Amino acid sequence: MFGKLFGRGAERPEADPHALPVPRRQKNGVYTLRALGDARVLALVEAAGAGDWEAVKAALAPFDLGRDHQVLGELADLDGVQDWIGRAVEEDKEHRATALLISGARHIMWGWEARTAQRAVNVTQEQWRVFHERLEIAEEQLLQAAELQPEWVTPWRRLLTSGRGMSLGTAVNETRRDAALRRDPLDLETHLEWLSQLQPRWGGEPGQALRFAQEAAARAPQGHRLGCVIAMAHIEEWVESERGDYLETEEIRAQLREAADHSILHPAYAWRPGWQHDFNMFAMALSLAGERHTVRRVFQTLDGAYTKWPWTYFADPEKQFARHHRRA
């Protein structure tokens, strides 16, 4: 059974047996999503936090880590995984590909933690050294995982991130993008990563990323989450335009409404762990565009569930989410 209807096509499964209870909300009615809002993912994160490889493998049973970017992301973002995952790589021959994938993804995030979010001119030589050292380990491990499991998508999408960080060049990264999309032509996370690659700050041409997003979304069937690429393309354009009123045009509002109706607000949309991330992308883009109707349906469905990305483009991301949530 489905819960309350939040506008046409915005049904949310209220009776999901794996959904985590909504934590105590802050005074502004907002709460931070944890473990993709899923009890099984929380068990996985807790096992990884304890360094219990056997429990991690058991908790991974419901998921396909070779295709589920968001579940892999929960492990990649978890501090401390780097302290024990190397033993699993060396000792567990049967599950070596999985251990390599987790370790490679974690080393990329660990590398960026060393580099920090500072502008390149403000990063010290020591920070650059550690950054590249960790990314080199990630590259080796992810390529090994991809060789062991040729059908996996996630190693190739992560290799796009490390390739950009190591400035391996367009040809290498295009090869990696194509490898991912051969395995899943509609993979959202690969498209989002390439969207970043096409930004002028990474060497792309103005407007190139938006055209890429529009072409990709046009190929997506109704209800597919690939429509989120439109929301992120406009957010990225807003960032490149130095966060002005770039999005506040009727043409862009119409594009965002159409993309939302075709994807996350369509009855065929597949509710999966972490669906709130998809809705947060549209929530931010529609808010920046000054849209007043579809944004209400998006925020109502979220019911206060805040994800840091993509709101981290703001200096105070949670405050901005709460402000737009209140307005909607």
N, C-alpha and C positions, 0 to 999 in steps of 0.2 A: 504494500500500500504506500501511496505517496502522501506527503503532508500538504500543507497549505499551498494554494496556487498564488504565486507572487507575480501576477500579470501573465499574459499569454506565453505559454511555453517555458515558464520558469519554475517547474516543479522540482522540489528537493526531497530526496528520500529521508524521511524523519525516522524510520524504523530500521536504520542500518544497524545490524547487531554488533558491528565492529567499531562504531563511532565512539570516540571518547566523550565523556560527559563534558558539557561546557563548563569551564572553570569559572570561579567567581569573577564577575566582570568589574572593571574599574568604574569609577563614578561616571565616566563618559559613555558607558555602555559597551566598551571595546575590550576585547581580550586577544592575546597573541596566540595564534595557532601553534600547537606543538605536535610533533610526530605525525604530521599530515592529517591530524584529527582522527587517527586510526589506532585502536588498541594493539593491533598486531605490529604496527610500525613502532609503537612505543616499546613493546617487548623487545624488538630488534635493537632499538637504540639503547635500552637499558643493558642488554647483553653485551653490546659493543662497548659501552661505557665501563663495564666491569672487566673487559678484556677476556670474556669467555667465548672462545671461538666455537666450541661445540654448541653453545646456546645460540650463537649468531647463526650458525648453519641451520639449526632447527627453526629459528624464527624467520628465516628466509624462505621457507617452504612454500608459503602462499604467493610468492612474488617471482617474477622473471627479471633478475637483476641485469641481464643482458639487454633489456629493453625498457625497464622502468627507471627512467632518469631521476625521478623525484625520490624514490626509495634509496637509490644509490647516493643521491645528494644528502640525505639525512646522515649517512655514514661518512661521507666526505667532509661534512661540516663539523664532525664531532672531534673535539680536541682529545688527544690521548690515543686515538686509533693507531697513529704512527708508532706508538711505543710497543705494540704487540703484534701487529699484522704481519710484520716481517717473518716472525716465527711460523705463522701459518703458511706463508709463501714457501718457506724452506721445508717444512715438515709434512704438510698435507698434500701429497701428490694427487690424490683423487679430486680434490677441490682447489687445485692450484690456480686455475683460471679465475675462479671467483675471488680468491685471496689477492691475486695480482690486480684484478679490476678495482677492488676496494682500496688497496694500497696505492695504486696509481692515481685514482681520483682524490684520495686524501693528500697525497704529496703535492698535487696541484694547488689545493686550497692552502696547505701548509706553506707552500712557496709564496703564495700571495700574502699570507699573514706576515711573512718575513719582509716582503717588499713594502707592505703597507699601501694605503690608498693615496699616498702623497704623489704629487706630480713628479715625473721622472727626474727633473733637475734637483729635486730635494731628497732623492733616495741615495743613501750612502753607498760607497763601494762595497762595504761588507754586506749590506742588505742585498745588493745586486748579486754578490757571490753566492749567498745562501739561496736566494730566489732561483738562480739558474741551476744550482746543484740539485735542489729538490725537483725542479721541472725535468731535469735530465733523467732522474730516477723514474719519475712518472712516465716519461716518454718510453723508456725501455720496458717498463712493466705493462703499460697499456698495449704496446705493440705485441708483446708476448701473449697477453690475454686475447687479443684479436686473432692471433695465429691459432691459438688453442680452440677458440670458439668462433669460427668464421661467420656464423649467423648473427652474432651480437652487434647491436647498434651503439650501445653506450661507450665502448672504448673509443670509437671514432669521433663521437661528439666531444668527449673529453680531450682527445688529441687536438681538436680544433682550438681549445682554450690554451693548452700548453704551446701549441704552434704559434699562436698569436703572441703569447708572452715571451717566447724565445726568438721572435722575429724571423721565422723560418721562410717567410715569403709566400706570395700569392699562389704559386704553382703547387707547393706542398699542401697548403691549406685547402685549395680547391680539390685536390686528390682525396683528402680526408673527408671533405664535405660530400663528395660524390660517393665515397665508400659507405658513408652513413645512409645516404638517401637511396642507394641501391637496395639496402636492406629494409628500409621503410621510407618510401617516397613522401609520406605525409608526417614524418616525425617532427613534432613541434619544437622540441628542444634544439635539434640541429638547425632548424630554420631561425630560431631566436639567436643562436650563437653566430650564425652567418650574418644575421641582421646587424649584430654588433661589429663584425668584421668589416662591413661595408660603410660604416660611419666615417665621415671625413677625418675624425681624430685618429682613426686607424688606417688612413690612406685611401678611403673610398671617395667617390664623387658625390656632390650634393644631389639629393633626390634618388640616388641609386638604390639605397636600402628600401625606400618606400615602394619603388617599382617592383623590387624583388618580393616584398611582402604582398603586394596586390596580386602579382602573378601566382604566388603560392596559394593564397587564400582562394583564388578563383578555381583552383583544382580540387579543393576540399569538398567532400560531400556534406550535406546538411547535418548539423549536429556535431561535426568534428571540431575538436579543440584547436586545430590549426588556425582557425579564425582569430585566435589570440595574437597572431603575428601582426595583424593590422593595428591592434591596440598598442603593442610595443613599438611598432614602427613610428607611430605618431608621438609616443612618449620620447623616443630617441630623437626625433626631429625637433621636439620641444627643447630637449637638452642641447642639441647643436645650435639652436637659435638663441641660446643663452637664457632660456626659461622666461620668455616674454609671453605675449598673448597670441602666439603663433597658432594655437589650436582653435581659437575662438572664431571660427567661421562656420556658416551653415553647411557648406560643402563637407567639411571635415566631420561635423556632427552627424550628418547624414551617412557618411562612410562608416563611422563607428556604430551607429544604430543598426545599419544593415549587417555589419560584421557580427555584432552581438546576437541579433536575431537569427543569423545563419549558423551560429556556433553554440555559445553557452546558454542562450535562452531558447534554443530549439528543443522540441520534445525528444528528439533523438540523441541529445547530448548524453554521454556516458558518465555517470557519477562514479568517481574513483577516488582513492585516497589522495588528498591534496587538491581536490577540485577548487578549493578556496583560492589557490594561487591563480588559477585562470580568471576567476571573478575579480580578484584584486587588480589584475592588469587592466581589465575593462573599467573597473571602478575609478582608477586613477586617470585613465585616458579620457573617459567621459566627463569626469570632474574638471579636468584641465580645459576641456572644450566648452565648458559651460552648458552642457546638455542637462535637461531638467526632468525628462520622463523615463527614458531607458535606465539612466543612472539610479533612479529610485528603485526600480525592479532589481538591479544588481545588488545594491546595498541591502535591500530587504532580504534577499536570499542569503547574503553573507551573515546577516544578523549579528554584526559586531566582530566577525572573525578577521583579524588583521594579520597579514603576512608582510614581513619586512621588505621583500622585493615585490614590486619595483619602487616602493615609496622611499627607499634609501636615497633616491635622487634629491630628496628634500633634506635640509639641515636637521629638522625634527620630524622624522617620518611618521611616527605614531600619532603625534599631535595633528599632523596634516590629515591623516586617515580619519581621525576622530572628528575633525572639523567638517570634512566633506560628508562623512557619515551622518552627522547631525543635520547638515543642510538638506541632505536627500530625504 
